[in-house]
Amino acid sequence: MAPSPRTSSRQDATALPSMSSTFWASMILASLLIAYCSQLAAGTCEIVTLDRDSSQPRRTIARQTARCACRKGQIAGTTRARPACVDARIIETKQWCDMRPCLQGEGCDLLINRSGWTCTQPGGRIKTTTVS
């Protein structure tokens, strides 16, 4: 009589279920710990990517992506040249300087079309930021 197609003759076919329950408990605990540690605290941000392009003389183009866990009524923005959670009204009205995006001692001015802002240092150097 031919062997049944449901019966496996491989000896390693049952190895997975026979692992100890302690092993599975430690695997579940480790995965929960990894998932918990990757969560941001409410109201905080972290920089995920930062790219700089200095191929043009006297000009550096920087692009950064941030991940934020903002509270209700807040949205990802910039405060003191760092990613931060800011009042959503600032973003809706495009009043970028209200979120204090420039470093202390720098002046903030809106771009004419409100697509971003400039930070002017006391020495005259200007940093322009556009929102996309």
C-alpha positions in Angstrom: 0.0 0.0 0.0 1.3 3.5 -0.9 2.0 6.0 1.9 -0.7 8.6 2.6 0.1 12.0 1.0 -0.6 13.7 4.3 2.0 11.8 6.2 5.5 13.1 6.0 8.5 10.8 6.1 10.9 13.7 6.9 12.2 13.6 10.5 12.7 17.4 10.7 9.0 18.1 9.8 7.9 18.1 13.4 11.0 20.0 14.9 9.3 23.4 15.0 6.3 22.4 17.2 8.5 20.4 19.6 10.6 23.5 20.7 10.1 24.4 24.4 7.5 26.8 25.5 10.3 28.8 27.2 11.9 29.4 23.8 8.6 30.7 22.4 7.9 32.9 25.5 11.4 34.5 25.1 10.8 35.1 21.4 7.5 36.8 22.1 9.0 38.9 24.9 11.9 39.9 22.7 9.6 41.0 19.9 7.4 43.0 22.2 10.5 44.7 23.7 11.7 45.7 20.2 8.3 47.0 19.3 8.0 49.0 22.5 11.5 50.5 22.2 10.9 51.8 18.7 7.9 53.9 19.9 8.5 57.6 20.5 7.3 59.4 23.6 4.3 61.7 23.1 5.4 65.2 22.0 8.8 64.2 20.7 10.6 63.8 17.3 13.6 62.1 15.9 15.5 62.7 12.6 15.2 59.6 10.4 17.2 60.7 7.4 19.5 63.7 6.7 21.0 64.3 3.3 23.4 67.1 2.4 24.3 68.3 -1.1 27.3 70.6 -1.4 27.9 70.2 -5.1 27.1 73.9 -5.8 29.7 76.5 -4.7 28.7 78.6 -1.6 25.5 76.7 -1.3 24.5 73.6 0.7 21.1 71.9 0.2 20.0 69.8 3.1 17.0 67.6 3.3 15.8 65.9 6.4 13.0 63.6 7.3 11.7 63.4 10.9 9.4 61.0 12.7 7.2 62.6 15.4 4.7 61.4 17.9 2.7 64.6 18.4 -0.2 65.2 20.8 -3.7 66.1 19.7 -3.7 69.6 18.0 0.0 69.4 17.2 1.9 68.5 14.0 5.5 68.0 13.1 7.4 71.2 12.6 10.7 72.9 13.5 11.8 74.7 16.6 15.3 76.1 17.1 16.4 74.3 13.9 15.3 70.9 15.3 12.3 68.8 14.5 9.5 69.4 17.1 5.8 69.1 17.6 4.1 72.5 17.0 0.6 73.9 17.1 -1.2 72.7 14.0 -2.6 76.3 13.5 0.9 77.4 12.5 1.1 75.0 9.7 -2.5 75.6 8.5 -1.9 79.4 8.3 1.7 79.1 7.1 2.9 81.5 9.8 6.2 79.6 9.9 8.1 82.1 12.1 5.5 81.5 14.9 7.1 78.1 15.6 10.5 79.8 16.2 12.4 77.8 13.6 15.7 79.8 13.8 18.5 79.6 16.3 18.7 82.1 19.1 20.1 85.4 17.7 18.9 84.8 14.2 16.0 86.7 12.6 13.1 84.9 10.9 11.3 86.2 7.9 8.5 84.6 5.8 9.2 84.0 2.1 6.9 86.1 -0.1 4.8 83.2 -1.2 4.7 81.7 2.3 6.4 78.5 1.0 9.0 78.7 3.8 11.2 81.1 5.8 14.7 82.5 6.1 16.9 82.7 9.1 19.4 85.6 9.0 22.5 85.4 11.2 24.0 88.6 12.7 26.9 88.3 10.2 24.5 88.4 7.3 24.5 84.7 6.3 21.0 83.7 5.2 19.5 80.1 5.6 16.4 79.5 3.5 14.0 76.7 4.3 11.1 75.7 2.1 8.3 73.4 3.0 7.3 70.5 0.7 
